[in-house]
Amino acid sequence: MRVMTVEDVRRMLLAVAERIVASQNLLCAADRAIGDGDHGLGMRRGFTAAAERLEGDGFDDAFVPFRSVGDCLISTMGGASGVLFGVLFRGDVEAESSHTLSLDELTRHFERSLAEVCRRGRAQTGDKTLVDALEPAVRSLRQSADSGEVGLASALRAAASAARSGAEATKGYVARFGKARTLGERALGFVDPGALSTAIVFEAMADWAEDHDGQGRRRDPATSSTDA
Amino acid sequence: MTKFINDADRVAAETVEGFLAVHGAEFVAVPGTYGVAKRVPGDKVAVVSGGGSGHEPVWLEYIGTGFADAVCQGDVFAAPPPNAIVATARAVERGHGVLFVYGNYAGDALNFDMAAEELQAAGIPVRTVRITDDLAAAPAERADERRGIAGGFFTSRIAGSAAEAGLDLEAVYAVAARANAATRSIGVASAGGTIPGGHEPTFTLPDGQMEIGLGMHGEPGVRRGPMLTADEAADQMMAYLVDDHPVDAGERVCVLVNGLGATTRAELYIIARRVRHNLDARGLHVHDFHLGNYATSQEMHGFSISVLHLDAQLQRYYDMPARASFFIGGQAAPAEVVRA
C-alpha cells in the first residue's frame, strides 16, 4: 500500500477506536499500579465519541479524520490524557491538506504530533510518558519514509514494534509527571499507561493496514511480515 | 465506603445540579459543561477557576463576592476539557480579560493552557496563576512544581477582590501571584478517601499510622510514622511551615485549619488551639483565622494548615467584603477603587 484514501484513513481510525475501547480494562489495570486507575475509562469515553464522529461524518481530506478524532478526544476526555492524546491525533493547527495520505505525509503528521505533545506536556523521552512510545514510533516512520522502499503497512508495523518496545522500556524509568512522579522508584517495574495506549494505537493502525494491503487482500499470516 | 450517590458517572453533573438547586438565585449553569457562572458578572476582569470534581467546596463553591466569577469542574479528580473552560470564561468575560486561577496539576495546566490559547486567538487576553502552596510537594528551589491545596483559598479570595476593586488584568494577575507566593500549606492524613464508584481508597495506611505532606489525591508525603497527638502533629507541621517561609515577630498572618473531608470540627478546633499557641509564641499577629472544610478529598481523614503572610497590599484586598456558599468574611474598609 503506497497511499491511503480518505476512506482508508477513516476506517483505520475506526479500528483504532474499537481497539482502545476494547482495551479499557487493561489500561485501567496498568493505571491502578501507578496512577488513579481511570486511564481506561477516559480513553473509552474519548474513543467512543471519536468512533461516533467517524461513523457520522463524511470527509474529503485525508488529514481531517485525524483532526476530528483529536478534537473529539480533547473535548470529551478531560484530564491530561485528553489534551495529550488529542494532540497526538490532531497534530498541530497548521495541518496539511490532501486527498490521499502517503507514508511521507503520515510521517510528517506524526512528527508534528510528537512536537506538540512534547511542547505542551514538557516531556522528553525517559520521563515515563506516552512520549516514550511515540518518539520511537515516529523515528521508525521517518526511517521507513526516507528509505523510499517501504510500504505503509510495513512502515506502520515497524512503528508499532518500536512503540511497544518504547512502552516496555518505561518499566525502567521513574516518572517526572502526574501521580506516578510522586512514587519515585516505587514506579519502577510498571509500564506507563499512556505509553501502553500509544503502542496499542500504532498496533491497531498496523493491523488494519496489513489486513487491507494490496487492494483489499486479507492479511495472510504466512506473508504478512514480508511486504517490505 | 458506601456513598449516597445515584450513578458514579453522574456524580460530577449532579453535584453541580445540586449546587444550583440551592444557589440558583445567584448562579447559572454553563450549558454543556460542569461549569457555573454568576448571573450578573461585574464590568471588570473576569476571574475563572476550575479543576477536577470531588474536592468541594473547591472549586465549585469558590464563586461569589470576592471570589471567582465562574468555575468549571471536570469529572471526579480530572481536569475539565478546554472547550468547557472556554465556554465558562465566555459566560463572564466583559471586555477586560480573564484571569485563570487553578491548582498546579499537569492535567489542569494542559487543559487551561489550551483554553487560554483559544480565548487569546479570539482577542481575549488571559493571564494564569497556578496555586503552588503545598510545601511538601517539592523543595523550595522548585516551588513552581508544588501542588495547589487548601491555601488556594487565600489566593482565590485576594484575586477576586483585586478584580472587584477595578484593577486591570496585569495588576490583578500580579496581586494574585503575590498572594500565591506568600502562602504555604502542609497536610496530614491517617486514612484516604474513595472516588465515588471506586472500591479502594486513593491510599491506605496501616492502622495507627499517619503521613505528613500527603497530597489531595493520595500522593505520597514527606514523613510517615505512628499517629501523633493533635498537639504533636500541629507542632511538627508549624515547624515545616516556618522553616519554608521564615517569619518575623510582629508579622501579620492569616491562617486556615482545613478539614480534608472526614475530620470532625472538634478535631479541627483542637488543632487550631495548638496552632494559635504556636503563632502567639512566635510573636505573630493573627489577622484572620479560618476553620472548616475549605478543600477536601472525599472522606479523607486529616487536615491541613495554611498560612498567608500578609503585606499592606495583600491586606487591602484581603479585607474587602467576600462571600461564598461556605464562607462569609471581610469587614474592613473597602480597598481604594482604582478603576480607570
HADDOCK unambig.tbl for C-alpha pairs under 7 A between the chains (distance, minus, plus):
assign (segid A and resid 74 and name CA) (segid B and resid 81 and name CA) 6.34 0.50 0.50
assign (segid A and resid 75 and name CA) (segid B and resid 81 and name CA) 5.42 0.50 0.50
assign (segid A and resid 75 and name CA) (segid B and resid 82 and name CA) 6.63 0.50 0.50
assign (segid A and resid 75 and name CA) (segid B and resid 83 and name CA) 6.00 0.50 0.50
assign (segid A and resid 76 and name CA) (segid B and resid 81 and name CA) 6.73 0.50 0.50
assign (segid A and resid 77 and name CA) (segid B and resid 81 and name CA) 6.73 0.50 0.50
assign (segid A and resid 78 and name CA) (segid B and resid 74 and name CA) 6.71 0.50 0.50
assign (segid A and resid 78 and name CA) (segid B and resid 78 and name CA) 6.31 0.50 0.50
assign (segid A and resid 78 and name CA) (segid B and resid 79 and name CA) 5.32 0.50 0.50
assign (segid A and resid 78 and name CA) (segid B and resid 80 and name CA) 4.87 0.50 0.50
assign (segid A and resid 78 and name CA) (segid B and resid 81 and name CA) 4.27 0.50 0.50
assign (segid A and resid 79 and name CA) (segid B and resid 78 and name CA) 4.72 0.50 0.50
assign (segid A and resid 79 and name CA) (segid B and resid 79 and name CA) 4.31 0.50 0.50
assign (segid A and resid 79 and name CA) (segid B and resid 80 and name CA) 6.49 0.50 0.50
assign (segid A and resid 79 and name CA) (segid B and resid 107 and name CA) 4.61 0.50 0.50
assign (segid A and resid 79 and name CA) (segid B and resid 108 and name CA) 6.76 0.50 0.50
assign (segid A and resid 80 and name CA) (segid B and resid 106 and name CA) 6.27 0.50 0.50
assign (segid A and resid 80 and name CA) (segid B and resid 107 and name CA) 3.72 0.50 0.50
assign (segid A and resid 80 and name CA) (segid B and resid 110 and name CA) 6.23 0.50 0.50
assign (segid A and resid 83 and name CA) (segid B and resid 110 and name CA) 6.47 0.50 0.50
assign (segid A and resid 83 and name CA) (segid B and resid 111 and name CA) 6.47 0.50 0.50
assign (segid A and resid 120 and name CA) (segid B and resid 110 and name CA) 6.66 0.50 0.50
assign (segid A and resid 178 and name CA) (segid B and resid 106 and name CA) 6.31 0.50 0.50
assign (segid A and resid 179 and name CA) (segid B and resid 219 and name CA) 6.28 0.50 0.50
assign (segid A and resid 182 and name CA) (segid B and resid 219 and name CA) 5.97 0.50 0.50
assign (segid A and resid 182 and name CA) (segid B and resid 220 and name CA) 6.11 0.50 0.50
assign (segid A and resid 183 and name CA) (segid B and resid 220 and name CA) 6.75 0.50 0.50
